[in-house]
Amino acid sequence: MEHPVTFAICGCGNRGLEAYASYQSLHPERMRVVAGADSRPERLAMLRQRCGVAEDMCFASAEELLARPRLADVLIVATQDRQHVPHALAALERGYHLLVEKPISPDLKECIRLRDKAHEAGRAVIVCHVLRYTRFYAALEALLRRGDIGKIETIDAVEHVAYWHHAHSFVRGNWRRSDETSPMILAKSCHDMDLLRWLAGERCLKVQSFGSLDYFRPENAPEGAAMRCLEGCACKDNCPYDAEKIYITNPHCGIREVGKIWPLTILNSDPTEENIYEALRTGPYGRCVFHCDNDVVDHQTVNLTFANNIHATFTMTAFTELCRRTVKVTGTLGEVEGDLKENKLLLHRFGMPEQVIDLGNAKSEFAGHGGGDMGLMDNLCALLSGGGTQGLTSIDASVESHVMALAAEASRLAGGETVTLADFEAR
Ligand SMILES: NC(=O)c1ccc[n+]([C@@H]2O[C@H](COP(=O)([O-])OP(=O)(O)OC[C@H]3O[C@@H](n4cnc5c(N)ncnc54)[C@H](O)[C@@H]3O)[C@@H](O)[C@H]2O)c1
């Protein structure tokens, strides 16, 4: 009989509880959560109720949990961006394998410290670059490695963040300030840097980036805009960013349309319509998008060159209706393009009919990140059951994506200067 891998979770928020602990209900034979820590008592109550964790194995902080001898095979580090490395280093001292949320850290030296410590400890340290575990990107990578389009020449990737998601996370929400969490290119797009590196199949050598916070600034507030959307704002009717529209009626994320799921669970762990209105009246998510204390960019582009002479472009923009990722790769014998949301690849080998590669309905499986959240857990449980330590998104591969993202941010801040990654990493 298969023995479940045991897990402790530091940070039982959206990721710790909804994205990863939920795997236990699908595969109790593979995963058993035995301990958890969160500074919010209601999240620990949810952990007990959903995963059956004993009261005395629930802790009020990661620090308290980590003061105990090792309680499980794996520790999931799903606290906020700047807490990951201290928690991860303490956990390696205790002998845990680790599943660490991205970004590892906004400080490159910390990323490298964790990589070195992981090697020294001989433990698996897997970073949650969940998109590698989707059928879409796995099929694309396999197709490119088989040489179906010949030698790869260019890759163009676009991250369509969606206006409502951007307003939620990057204007009003947790990732609005780079000094508190991370710059946008790391917070949101280290996934894309990781995918570009993986698809290219060689190291990235240089990057150059442009971008800015252009729109969500006080000087762009329309005449008559109130500081909070529910406080008599004169612009409410014509503003797509109106908090009441986004959280109550929006077809992608309003409570009346989608029910009690993310992003509504961020406003309140029990997001009834009444609780959402209360959060909009009193909390950060009811603020006017032009009057927040945000500083992360709302659009950014990156040019990248790889060791095998592949050139790539990446665009991140807030200003899209749908939240999706698209990619196009050209090669000497053909081209392939696709949309993660559609879960389809269009392969065109030159001179031959176009082939549609349908990868099924990503939504109907395990919704999170096109199936990537659950794919990651499948992979991690199989890796550890087999005694391995080097997963698809091991710390070595993941640190490269962080170097790319942080170098791109340095380039953007320097007005688009070209940054050589080897020099940047050695600084
Ligand atoms: N892999 C992905 O695609 C992906 C997607 C979204 C977010 N993330 C990352 O995951 C991490 C968590 O994001 P989230 O959306 O779950 O945030 P969240 O705020 O919902 O969860 C973080 C939790 O940590 C708890 N916490 C804070 N300090 C603590 C401490 N000292 N000890 C124990 N618990 C503590 C908070 O109470 C909260 O419940 C972030 O770093 C974020 O950037 C990754």
The ligand as a MOL file (V3000), in Angstrom:
LIG
                    3D

  0  0  0     0  0            999 V3000
M  V30 BEGIN CTAB
M  V30 COUNTS 44 48 0 0 0
M  V30 BEGIN ATOM
M  V30 1 N 2.6530 29.7620 -7.2090 0
M  V30 2 C 1.8090 30.6880 -7.5740 0
M  V30 3 O 1.3660 30.7420 -8.7000 0
M  V30 4 C 1.3630 31.7410 -6.5760 0
M  V30 5 C 0.1400 32.4100 -6.7620 0
M  V30 6 C -0.2310 33.3650 -5.8210 0
M  V30 7 C 0.5950 33.6540 -4.7630 0
M  V30 8 N 1.8000 33.0200 -4.6320 0 CHG=1
M  V30 9 C 2.7030 33.2960 -3.5000 0
M  V30 10 O 2.3010 32.5020 -2.3990 0
M  V30 11 C 2.5840 33.1810 -1.1640 0
M  V30 12 C 1.3110 33.2150 -0.3170 0
M  V30 13 O 0.3130 33.9230 -1.0360 0
M  V30 14 P -1.2270 33.8330 -0.6020 0
M  V30 15 O -2.0090 34.3820 -1.7160 0
M  V30 16 O -1.5350 32.4780 -0.0800 0 CHG=-1
M  V30 17 O -1.2280 34.8860 0.5920 0
M  V30 18 P -2.1510 34.8640 1.8820 0
M  V30 19 O -1.9760 36.1830 2.5140 0
M  V30 20 O -3.5140 34.3740 1.5490 0
M  V30 21 O -1.4450 33.7280 2.8020 0
M  V30 22 C -0.3140 33.9530 3.6000 0
M  V30 23 C -0.6610 33.4370 4.9850 0
M  V30 24 O 0.4870 33.5170 5.8160 0
M  V30 25 C 0.0310 33.8390 7.1330 0
M  V30 26 N 1.1840 34.3310 7.8960 0
M  V30 27 C 1.7790 35.5500 7.8780 0
M  V30 28 N 2.8340 35.5700 8.7250 0
M  V30 29 C 2.9080 34.3440 9.2710 0
M  V30 30 C 3.7990 33.7310 10.2070 0
M  V30 31 N 4.8270 34.3960 10.7370 0
M  V30 32 N 3.5830 32.4510 10.5310 0
M  V30 33 C 2.5460 31.7380 10.0020 0
M  V30 34 N 1.6710 32.2790 9.1160 0
M  V30 35 C 1.8630 33.5480 8.7610 0
M  V30 36 C -1.0570 34.8620 6.9020 0
M  V30 37 O -1.9350 34.9810 7.9930 0
M  V30 38 C -1.7570 34.2680 5.6670 0
M  V30 39 O -2.8410 33.4180 6.0230 0
M  V30 40 C 3.1070 34.5590 -1.5490 0
M  V30 41 O 4.5040 34.5820 -1.4570 0
M  V30 42 C 2.6670 34.7220 -3.0000 0
M  V30 43 O 3.5260 35.5590 -3.7410 0
M  V30 44 C 2.1670 32.0650 -5.5120 0
M  V30 END ATOM
M  V30 BEGIN BOND
M  V30 1 1 1 2
M  V30 2 2 2 3
M  V30 3 1 2 4
M  V30 4 1 4 5
M  V30 5 2 4 44
M  V30 6 2 5 6
M  V30 7 1 6 7
M  V30 8 2 7 8
M  V30 9 1 8 9
M  V30 10 1 8 44
M  V30 11 1 9 10
M  V30 12 1 9 42
M  V30 13 1 10 11
M  V30 14 1 11 12
M  V30 15 1 11 40
M  V30 16 1 12 13
M  V30 17 1 13 14
M  V30 18 2 14 15
M  V30 19 1 14 16
M  V30 20 1 14 17
M  V30 21 1 17 18
M  V30 22 2 18 19
M  V30 23 1 18 20
M  V30 24 1 18 21
M  V30 25 1 21 22
M  V30 26 1 22 23
M  V30 27 1 23 24
M  V30 28 1 23 38
M  V30 29 1 24 25
M  V30 30 1 25 26
M  V30 31 1 25 36
M  V30 32 1 26 27
M  V30 33 1 26 35
M  V30 34 2 27 28
M  V30 35 1 28 29
M  V30 36 1 29 30
M  V30 37 2 29 35
M  V30 38 1 30 31
M  V30 39 2 30 32
M  V30 40 1 32 33
M  V30 41 2 33 34
M  V30 42 1 34 35
M  V30 43 1 36 37
M  V30 44 1 36 38
M  V30 45 1 38 39
M  V30 46 1 40 41
M  V30 47 1 40 42
M  V30 48 1 42 43
M  V30 END BOND
M  V30 END CTAB
M  END
